[in-house]
Amino acid sequence: MIQKIILTGGAGVGKTTIISLLESKSHKTISESGREVYISEQNKAKEDKSYNPKLPQADYVSFEEKVIQRQLEKEGKLTEGIYFLDRSLVDCLGMSFYQRKTLKSNLSELIRQANYFHKVFMLSPLENYENDKQRKETKEEMIKMHKELQKAYIGKGFNVIEVPIMSPEERVEFILKRLNQKSS
């Protein structure tokens, strides 16, 4: 059996840090597809000046479709076990709400087929939000994104568990403890 447990939240809330800590504790993890696609597109544009990168700022729909394909590829390779995911296909839906764009993929059907674990861990926004080479949103935009992601997960019937601001180690313990509680 494959069990896919999702960590989500707006940009810069600490998902990748938590995924790294879980991996260091021998848990199976899946990295964020959106960041991978973004970096890949940036690198292609550097290598080939004539290449028109599919980045969310210029072509959101094409970018997100690439993210969906990358996520499907990664999830399709999973074998037996419990996996912690840094975002999921539901995040693509939430991001389309945030961007006010319609995607070509039939996300509702893809999400249903993905058979994600019903508990989703949404990391609360951190006070010290910072941009980087891929993360361009302001703190206000990140908060709006966070709310749209939450709306997408709730709309798809997931039990969203808010992970409060605390040290990364405490967040990992919070998540693991709630996984061991009886399902509601």
C-alpha positions in Angstrom: 0.0 0.0 0.0 1.2 3.5 -0.8 0.2 6.3 1.6 0.8 9.9 0.5 0.8 12.5 3.2 0.8 16.1 2.0 2.6 19.1 3.5 1.3 22.4 2.1 1.0 26.1 2.7 2.0 29.4 1.0 5.5 30.1 -0.2 8.2 30.1 2.4 6.3 28.5 5.2 9.0 25.9 5.8 7.7 22.9 3.9 11.1 22.0 2.3 12.8 22.3 5.7 10.3 19.9 7.2 10.6 17.5 4.3 14.4 17.5 4.7 14.0 16.8 8.5 11.6 13.9 7.8 14.0 12.5 5.2 16.9 12.7 7.7 14.7 10.6 10.1 14.5 7.9 7.3 11.0 8.8 6.1 10.3 8.6 2.4 9.7 12.0 0.8 8.8 13.7 -2.5 10.3 17.1 -3.2 8.3 20.0 -4.6 7.6 19.7 -8.3 6.9 23.4 -8.8 10.4 24.5 -7.7 12.0 21.7 -9.8 10.1 22.9 -12.9 11.0 26.5 -12.2 14.7 25.8 -11.9 14.7 23.5 -14.9 13.0 26.2 -17.0 15.5 28.8 -15.8 18.4 26.6 -16.7 17.1 25.8 -20.1 16.8 29.6 -20.8 20.4 30.1 -19.6 21.7 27.3 -21.9 19.6 28.4 -24.9 19.0 32.1 -25.2 16.2 31.5 -27.8 14.3 29.2 -25.4 11.1 30.8 -24.1 10.9 29.5 -20.5 7.5 28.5 -19.1 7.6 30.5 -15.8 4.5 31.4 -13.8 5.1 35.2 -14.2 4.9 35.0 -18.0 2.9 31.8 -18.8 1.2 30.5 -15.7 -0.9 27.9 -17.4 2.0 26.2 -19.3 4.1 26.3 -16.2 1.5 24.7 -14.0 0.8 22.0 -16.6 4.5 21.1 -16.5 4.2 21.0 -12.7 1.2 18.6 -13.0 3.1 16.4 -15.3 6.2 16.3 -13.1 4.0 15.5 -10.0 2.3 12.7 -11.9 5.6 11.2 -13.0 7.0 11.3 -9.4 3.9 9.9 -7.8 3.7 7.2 -10.6 7.1 5.8 -9.5 6.2 5.3 -5.9 6.4 1.9 -4.4 5.0 0.5 -1.1 5.3 2.7 1.9 4.4 6.0 3.5 5.6 9.2 1.7 5.6 12.8 2.8 4.9 15.1 -0.2 6.1 18.7 -0.5 2.8 19.8 -2.1 0.5 17.8 -4.3 -1.8 18.1 -7.3 -4.3 19.8 -5.0 -1.8 22.7 -4.7 -2.0 23.1 -8.5 -5.7 23.6 -8.1 -5.2 26.1 -5.2 -2.6 27.9 -7.3 -5.0 28.2 -10.2 -7.5 29.8 -7.7 -4.7 32.2 -6.6 -3.8 33.0 -10.2 -7.4 33.2 -11.3 -6.6 30.9 -14.2 -8.2 27.8 -15.6 -5.9 24.8 -16.3 -6.3 22.4 -19.1 -5.8 19.2 -17.0 -8.8 17.6 -15.4 -7.4 18.2 -11.9 -10.5 16.9 -10.1 -10.2 13.5 -11.7 -6.4 13.4 -11.3 -6.7 14.3 -7.6 -9.3 11.6 -7.1 -7.1 9.0 -8.7 -4.1 10.2 -6.6 -5.7 8.7 -3.5 -4.0 11.1 -1.1 -4.2 10.5 2.7 -7.2 12.4 4.1 -5.2 14.4 6.6 -3.2 17.3 5.1 -0.7 19.3 7.1 -0.8 23.1 6.3 2.2 24.9 7.7 1.3 28.3 9.2 3.1 31.3 7.6 6.4 32.2 9.3 7.1 35.7 10.5 10.5 35.9 8.7 9.2 35.3 5.1 11.9 35.9 2.5 12.1 35.8 -1.3 14.6 33.8 -3.3 15.4 33.1 -6.9 12.1 31.2 -7.4 9.9 32.7 -4.7 8.9 36.1 -5.9 5.7 36.8 -4.0 5.3 39.5 -1.3 4.3 38.5 2.2 0.8 39.7 1.4 0.6 37.6 -1.8 1.9 34.6 0.1 -0.9 34.9 2.7 -3.4 35.1 -0.1 -1.9 32.1 -1.7 -2.0 30.2 1.6 -5.7 30.9 1.9 -6.4 29.8 -1.7 -4.5 26.5 -1.0 -6.5 25.9 2.1 -9.8 26.6 0.3 -8.7 24.0 -2.4 -8.0 21.3 0.1 -11.1 21.9 2.1 -13.1 22.0 -1.1 -11.8 18.6 -2.0 -12.8 17.1 1.3 -9.5 16.9 3.1 -9.0 17.3 6.8 -6.7 20.3 7.0 -4.5 20.3 10.1 -2.8 23.7 10.7 0.8 23.2 11.8 1.6 26.2 14.1 4.8 28.2 14.1 7.4 26.5 16.2 10.9 25.1 15.6 11.2 22.8 12.6 11.9 19.9 14.9 8.8 20.6 16.9 6.8 20.9 13.6 8.0 17.4 12.6 7.0 16.0 16.0 3.6 17.7 15.7 2.9 16.1 12.4 4.1 12.6 13.4 2.0 12.7 16.6 -1.1 13.7 14.6 -0.6 10.9 12.2 -0.6 8.4 15.0 -3.9 9.7 16.4 -7.1 7.9 15.4 -8.5 9.3 12.1 -11.5 11.6 12.3 
